[in-house]
């Protein structure tokens, strides 16, 4: 089953609403999913799972394919942290040091993939 793609204009509009501080929950969800979509386009693969609950998750980065149970390489964070990292308004090391990112596994450091260019 194909995943629904978020149109670039819709994704950018959601990001603008988040940046303005007046985003409703659906706009935050769209912004998160749009940025996850961009990450998937930048680093396709199945070896690292990036989770932004409750809005979305994506498997990225070339390497061993994961098929059952909890993946060995997981990155998890909340929506504001993901948006900040993906847009470049926060640095990976700062978010990890502050405990806002949980990254487990040998391939879970996705710093080199960020920021994205929405």
Secondary structure, 3 states (H helix, E strand, C coil): CCCCCCCHHHHHHHHHHHHHCCCCHHHHHHHHHHHHHHHHHHCEEEEEEEEECCCEEEEECCCCCCCCCCCCCEEEECHHHHHHHHHCCCCHHHHHHCCCEEEECCCCCCHHHCCCCC
